[in-house]
Amino acid sequence: MPGGQEQGAEPSCEDLRRRIISCQKCPRLVQYRQSVPISTKRYPGQEFWRKPVPGYGDTKGRLLIVGMAPAASGGNRTGRVFTGDKSAQFLVSALFKSGFCNQPTSEARDDGLRYIDAYVTAAVKCVPPDNRPTLPELENCLPYLKEEINCMPDLRAILVLGRFAFESIARVLRSTGFSLSGSSFRNEGSLDVGNIRIFMAFHPSPRNVNTGKLSEDSFTRTLTGIREYLNETS
Ligand code: SF4
């Protein structure tokens, strides 16, 4: 299956994955995803993905986790979001400890990782130069995020990883009539929008982790808060 095994998604959500993977809407990103350097010495014999990276996980889950965009040697290399790089190591290890996935590592599409009650995606599905999608690129891609949300009928919580993800979710929710006026991103913050609670954490990028901007303790507190919230609302 393209983009990795899906976990019991509805046919319409499978169709969404196929449409994302074949998307060519952003000429700059189409060119970049195909040409960004990836070390063949570090990954000998591997065929690199170099296509848009759809979300992955349990569409019947209650938690949606949203990052910014695939990394060059992460999702863009492996074909699965938060897979095969340092950000994935941090995120998936923490999610495993909190019971949101079945193993502590995320290395490749066929590694057996399964999310539990959670679905993971990125606001922009193609790796951008300098980790910076343009506003038109974000606007091109956000309808896919909206469709992914629509594929989660039991959604109750969204964890945004960083300010970009927060602003992206805010745009999607505003487009469906919700008001988020006056709200802004804050690490360990949260916000109720309708019957969904948005939780916020810095993105687990190597820069944020190595500089101490995001600590394991801080991220664990956020995940514990999500777990408690989901337990209360079930
Ligand atoms: S960023 Fe999104 S809209 Fe743009 S080409 Fe990639 S998948 Fe398509």
Boltz pocket constraint, residues with backbone or C-beta under 6 A from the ligand:
constraints:
  - pocket:
      binder: B
      contacts: [[A, 20], [A, 23], [A, 24], [A, 25], [A, 26], [A, 29], [A, 30], [A, 52], [A, 124], [A, 125], [A, 126], [A, 137], [A, 140], [A, 141]]
      max_distance: 6.0
